[in-house]
Amino acid sequence: MAPLSPQAFHILVALAERDQHGYGIMLDVADRTGGKLRLSPGTLYGSIKRLLEDGLIVELNEKQRPKQGRDMERRRYYRLTPLGRKTAMQEVARMTELLEQARAHGLVAKTN
């Protein structure tokens, strides 16, 4: 498996707990990263397009979407697929292995 881009990984994490629309994903990523990663609309929707093509997320149909205010009708909602969850978990395992290697070579403080 090729590593996920940071943007794709953060989008999958944003969808791990709940379905969200694009703007909600943007806010979630910015909040979780303390503003260090801010997805522009072009980056967000380009990444979403690739994640949809790869089967890692799906766009919800009208019946699956939350029932909310009128402005929400235009928003597209996304859900993590089982393959997307598995892929995100594999990415976490890959990053954990990298962190352990860095720790073993003195690049990260050892934990007790």
C-alpha distance (Angstrom), angle and dihedral (degrees) to the residues before:
residue distance angle dihedral
M1 . . .
A2 3.79 . .
P3 3.80 115.2 .
L4 3.79 115.6 -96.4
S5 3.77 119.1 -116.8
P6 3.81 112.6 -105.5
Q7 3.80 88.7 -112.4
A8 3.81 93.7 52.6
F9 3.81 91.7 45.9
H10 3.81 92.1 51.5
I11 3.81 91.5 48.6
L12 3.82 90.2 52.9
V13 3.81 90.4 48.6
A14 3.82 90.0 49.7
L15 3.81 89.4 54.8
A16 3.81 95.9 42.9
E17 3.81 94.7 90.8
R18 3.81 103.0 29.7
D19 3.78 146.3 -1.6
Q20 3.79 112.6 -91.9
H21 3.78 142.0 180.0
G22 3.79 121.7 -122.0
Y23 3.79 97.1 -95.8
G24 3.81 90.0 48.0
I25 3.81 89.4 53.1
M26 3.83 90.1 50.6
L27 3.81 91.1 52.0
D28 3.81 93.0 44.5
V29 3.81 93.2 52.3
A30 3.81 93.3 46.3
D31 3.81 90.8 48.1
R32 3.82 96.2 46.8
T33 3.80 92.5 47.6
G34 3.78 94.7 45.7
G35 3.80 88.7 -116.3
K36 3.83 93.3 -56.6
L37 3.80 90.6 118.0
R38 3.78 117.6 40.8
L39 3.77 114.9 173.8
S40 3.79 114.9 -144.0
P41 3.81 115.0 -143.1
G42 3.83 90.1 -107.4
T43 3.79 93.1 51.8
L44 3.80 92.9 43.1
Y45 3.78 96.9 49.7
G46 3.81 93.5 40.3
S47 3.81 88.8 54.2
I48 3.81 91.7 44.4
K49 3.81 89.9 52.3
R50 3.83 91.0 53.9
L51 3.81 92.5 44.9
L52 3.82 89.7 51.4
E53 3.82 91.3 48.7
D54 3.82 90.5 49.4
G55 3.82 92.0 49.7
L56 3.81 93.4 -119.0
I57 3.81 93.4 121.7
V58 3.79 135.5 17.0
E59 3.77 132.5 -150.7
L60 3.79 112.1 -120.1
N61 3.77 119.9 -121.8
E62 3.79 121.9 -128.9
K63 3.82 93.9 -90.9
Q64 3.81 92.8 51.5
R65 3.79 95.7 50.0
P66 3.81 122.7 97.7
K67 3.79 115.8 -95.8
Q68 3.79 104.4 -117.3
G69 3.80 142.1 132.6
R70 3.80 125.4 -35.6
D71 3.80 94.7 -98.7
M72 3.79 88.5 62.2
E73 3.82 91.6 66.3
R74 3.81 90.7 80.5
R75 3.77 94.9 48.9
R76 3.76 120.9 98.2
Y77 3.77 115.6 -137.9
Y78 3.79 124.8 -152.2
R79 3.80 134.6 -158.1
L80 3.78 131.9 -162.8
T81 3.81 112.5 -115.4
P82 3.82 123.8 -142.1
L83 3.83 87.3 -104.6
G84 3.81 89.3 50.8
R85 3.81 91.7 51.7
K86 3.81 91.0 47.9
T87 3.81 91.0 48.1
A88 3.82 92.1 49.5
M89 3.81 90.2 49.5
Q90 3.81 90.7 50.2
E91 3.80 89.1 50.9
V92 3.81 90.5 51.8
A93 3.82 89.5 51.1
R94 3.81 90.5 49.5
M95 3.80 92.1 49.9
T96 3.82 91.2 46.1
E97 3.81 89.8 54.0
L98 3.80 90.6 50.1
L99 3.79 90.7 49.6
E100 3.82 90.9 50.7
Q101 3.81 90.4 50.9
A102 3.80 90.9 49.9
R103 3.81 90.1 47.6
A104 3.83 91.0 50.1
H105 3.81 89.5 54.3
G106 3.79 94.9 49.5
L107 3.78 97.2 -104.0
V108 3.81 94.1 116.0
A109 3.80 128.1 38.9
K110 3.79 111.0 -101.2
T111 3.80 115.5 -114.1
N112 3.80 121.5 -132.3
